[in-house]
Amino acid sequence: MIFAHATGFHARVFDAIIAHFPDRRVISIDLRGHGRSTGGPIMHWNEIASDVCVLIDQLGIESAVGIGHSMGAHTLLQVAHDRPGAFARLVLFDPVILAPEFYAPAEPLFSADNPHPAARRKRDFASPEAMMERFRERDPYDLFDARVFEDYCRHGLLPRADGEGCELACPPEVEASVYASSRSNAGILETARAVDIPVWVVRARHSGLNDFKSSPTWSGLAASMPQGRDLYRPDRTHFHPFEDPEDAANIIRAAIDS
């Protein structure tokens, strides 16, 4: 099982889901610029997919089950196209793959003069406990399962170089660059049509692109794939795997058993 996380998160946010699969080999990836992986701001989402392709090649991965969330789900779909045979099936929780018209404009969503708000995030914390105290009752973190929230905070920080406290493992400028380049992989819809393995697309409720908790996923995505299956969950937000990891694990198990 190969797990790939959302923008601004890291590999360990899946620990609560992975606990439901004790008999399987699991690789959960810190994507470029996130967690313990190095890398600066991202100009094109295919940079991230290329990194994962290198990992797949080096480990000789074949016929894996790919589980991705948001940007990580988008990435695994691209990797499944670029490395045929690497995956036997995919489970994509709210992949950031939008309707065709989203990719039509040429201009970027954000710029140096108009950066994504994530660039202004607080980056320094005295400790993981301080981070938890700051975010525990804030939207959307107040939706998270308790274990997932603690894993997010404890593993989402690195010691500062000067030894004074901690800093975000995903620097704000990296997180902002991912959002700013979200139109970069304009060929992802063509990619989706060419991936001929079972792909479950798990979509949360849609309440508009200005709502961070809303599903950004094109409702026609699964139908565009040779073996796509659409699982619409209006009872969940974009943070479905963090809200209810047991439910997410059950969906993954059902996809595997199918």
Secondary structure by P-SEA (a helix, b strand, c coil): cbbbbcccccccccccccccccccbbbbbbccccccccccccccaaaaaaaaaaaaaaacccbbbbbbcaaaaaaaaaaaaaccccccbbbbcccccccccccccccccccccccccccccccccccaaaaaaacccccccccccaaaaaaaaaaccccccccccccccccaaaaaaaaaacccccaaaaaaaacccbbbbbbcccccccccccccccccccccccbbbbbbccccccccccccaaaaaaaaaaaaac
